[in-house]
Amino acid sequence: MLIAEAVDAIGDACAIWGFSGYSREHVAFYIAKEFDDAYDSRVKERIGRMSWKMENRDGAAIRHATMKLAKQPARTRLLILLSDGRPLDCGCDQYFDSYAQADTRAALREARKLNIHPFCITVDPRGESYLEALYGEVGYVVIEDVASLPARLPALYRRLTR
């Protein structure tokens, strides 16, 4: 909610989406707020209900979000990914490790080709082993202390929108 409140306060448009799933046939994309939705109590309630469901097939979700963002007329289009760690889907097609990372990198490159700027905020303190390979081309930050997120968000958003 912190990012949404900050973006809403300065008048920038934002949408809030989540995703989960199990295998390539069952990727769910959740909508808490679309660009034209008012940031009101209903949106806050939907955000508050968001929680971990199943697996995270990042490539599919990034591609879907990219298509939605590509329709927005904004000069700067950010795709901020809040992540707890690596892309992983233990469904029937074994979406993990190098395969999942390659798919996620490909989806991030596809977004960049459409002038969408992905950036990852992760809370995985052990992520240095894979984050550079996964998000090095687009940028990322590790927030080890989630409580520090509110203080860090304004400067991070300013940096991303310059």
KAVEN-V230404 format. One record per run of one state. SS is the DSSP state (helix for helix, strand for strand, loop for the rest). FROM is the first residue (numbers start at 0). TO is the last residue. Records with the same first field share a line. If there is no record, write none. Layout:
BEGIN
SS->FROM-TO + FROM-TO
END
This chain:
BEGIN
loop->0-0 + 10-14 + 21-25 + 33-39 + 49-53 + 56-56 + 70-75 + 83-86 + 89-93 + 95-95 + 113-114 + 122-125 + 129-129 + 135-138 + 142-144 + 161-161
helix->1-9 + 40-48 + 57-69 + 96-112 + 126-128 + 130-134 + 145-160
strand->15-20 + 26-32 + 54-55 + 76-82 + 87-88 + 94-94 + 115-121 + 139-141
END
